[in-house]
Amino acid sequence: MNTMLVDSHFHIFKKNESQPNSRYVIDYDASIEEWFTLTKPLGITNGVMIQPSFLGTDNSHLLETIKQHPEAIRGIGVVEPSTSKNEILEFKKEGIAGIRLNLFEDRNPHHSIEKYAQVLDHLRDVGMHLEIHHSDGLLNDLLLKIPQGIRIVIDHFGRPKTNDEFLINEGGIDKHREHIWVKLSAQYRMKHIDYRAVFQYWLTKIGRSRLLWGSDWPHTGYESSQSYSQQLSAFIKLVNDQKLSQQILSENPSNLYWSSI
């Protein structure tokens, strides 16, 4: 059996598919066929497709893509606060590994977390994880608001505002330390950050087995300046350890996304 190499964060969508009031309007297609065309030459065999914010809670495209590629693709969905445990469990059966709470540019992220309290309970009960995305500098504060006992996957290095942010404020991180996974993704979104320092922080804090890599393809908002191969190369350069890179691309995502479904 060939080794699984996983892109743990990418998006698929169709032109003009954005929901009303979306902060980002899509004027091009990003298809699963195009993603496979980019990944195959680089050796990436599997992927975790993330529901983008502009599609809201309409997970139909995500579910259809997983149905077409049940072995290669897992998904992270977005749901309403009223979603029942049975509905969450049905998502799991269909290849959804976790539910995303996108708090980026949310004016009251604490309130949003409170609204999703029931969903968080369901995730814990059925063995799925919460994925969080948020505005820069808010990670530790938001983690303090999330109840313990839930596996949490953190997007894009945790989006620190400064290189030493997590060293200064880590009470929320420590609260969930045994259940945190971090994606080493989208370095280009915060160009002022020394990602080597942030990577070393997470490596020391949570260890080798709970780090992931994601391409963030198709790099929404940065399409003209970024490419898939650039993101993989940036990751390899950052880690600078072939054995660890292999673990982050293979063993870690296999344990999180494939072993639990």
Secondary structure, 3 states (H helix, E strand, C coil): CCCCCEEEEECCECCCCCCCCCCCCCCCCECHHHHHHHHHHHCCCEEEEECCHHHCCCCHHHHHHHHHCCCCEEEEECCCCCCCHHHHHHHHHCCEEEEEEEECCCCCHHHHHHHCHHHHHHHHHHCCEEEEEECCCCHHHHHHHCCCCCCEEECHHHCCCCCCHHHHCCHHHHHCHHHEEEEEECHHHCCCCCHHHHHHHHHHHHCHHHEEEECCECCCCCCCCCCHHHHHHHHHHHHCCHHHHHHHHHHHHHHHHHCCC
